[in-house]
Amino acid sequence: MNGVEPSISLPPHLSLDVLPELAVALRKALTADQGLLLDGAEVKSVDGASLQLLLATLQTASHKGVHCRWQAVSPALKDAAALAGIRKELSMDETQP
């Protein structure tokens, strides 16, 4: 392990068609046990399944003791998380606009 925090940039459209590939990338990053930096700055649309994947990722990271944080969160992603009532659970309240 080289101590570099893996970073994942989320695609502009978080929907079912990108979830399998994104899930693999998130799972791989979590196995590194070095923390995870998520970049949601470019997200323009997001569906419920994508929010579930992000929530599951942060919960898994927490259970494994892996620090997970946001580099940036787009207004669309924040709004979707707020509508679903999981903005706090996704640690978006700690993210600067």
C-alpha positions in Angstrom: 0.0 0.0 0.0 1.4 3.4 -1.0 -0.9 5.5 1.3 -2.5 7.4 -1.6 -6.2 7.9 -1.1 -8.1 6.4 -4.0 -10.3 9.0 -5.8 -13.4 8.3 -7.8 -15.0 10.9 -10.0 -18.7 10.2 -10.4 -20.2 10.4 -13.9 -22.6 13.2 -14.9 -25.5 10.9 -15.1 -25.8 8.4 -12.2 -28.2 5.9 -13.4 -28.7 2.1 -13.7 -26.6 1.8 -16.8 -23.4 3.0 -15.0 -24.0 1.3 -11.7 -22.3 -2.0 -12.4 -19.0 -0.4 -13.4 -19.2 2.2 -10.6 -19.9 -0.5 -8.0 -16.8 -2.4 -9.1 -14.7 0.7 -8.8 -16.1 1.6 -5.4 -15.6 -2.0 -4.1 -12.0 -2.0 -5.4 -11.3 1.3 -3.7 -12.7 0.1 -0.4 -10.5 -3.0 -0.4 -7.4 -0.8 -0.5 -8.2 0.3 3.1 -6.6 3.7 2.5 -9.6 5.9 2.5 -11.7 7.0 -0.4 -12.2 10.4 -2.0 -15.5 10.9 -4.0 -15.8 13.6 -6.5 -19.4 14.4 -7.4 -18.8 17.8 -8.9 -20.0 16.8 -12.4 -23.2 15.0 -11.4 -26.2 16.4 -13.2 -28.8 13.7 -12.6 -29.1 10.8 -10.2 -31.6 8.0 -9.6 -32.6 6.2 -6.5 -30.5 3.1 -7.2 -27.4 5.3 -7.4 -28.1 6.9 -4.1 -28.5 3.5 -2.6 -25.1 2.5 -4.0 -23.5 5.6 -2.6 -25.1 5.0 0.8 -24.1 1.4 0.9 -20.5 2.4 0.0 -20.3 4.9 2.9 -21.8 2.5 5.3 -19.4 -0.2 4.2 -16.5 2.2 4.6 -17.6 3.1 8.1 -17.9 -0.5 9.1 -14.5 -1.3 7.8 -13.0 1.8 9.4 -12.1 3.3 6.0 -12.3 7.1 5.9 -14.5 8.2 3.0 -15.0 11.9 2.1 -16.3 14.1 -0.6 -14.0 16.3 -2.7 -17.0 18.1 -4.2 -20.7 17.5 -4.5 -22.8 19.1 -7.3 -26.1 20.9 -6.4 -28.0 18.1 -8.3 -26.5 15.4 -6.2 -27.0 17.3 -2.9 -30.7 18.0 -3.9 -31.3 14.3 -4.8 -29.8 13.2 -1.5 -31.9 15.8 0.4 -35.1 14.7 -1.3 -34.3 11.1 -0.3 -33.6 12.2 3.2 -30.1 10.8 3.2 -27.9 13.9 2.8 -26.5 13.6 6.4 -26.0 9.8 6.0 -23.9 10.5 2.9 -21.8 13.0 4.9 -22.7 15.8 2.5 -23.4 18.3 5.3 -19.6 18.2 5.9 -18.9 19.2 2.2 -18.3 22.7 1.1 -20.6 23.9 -1.7 
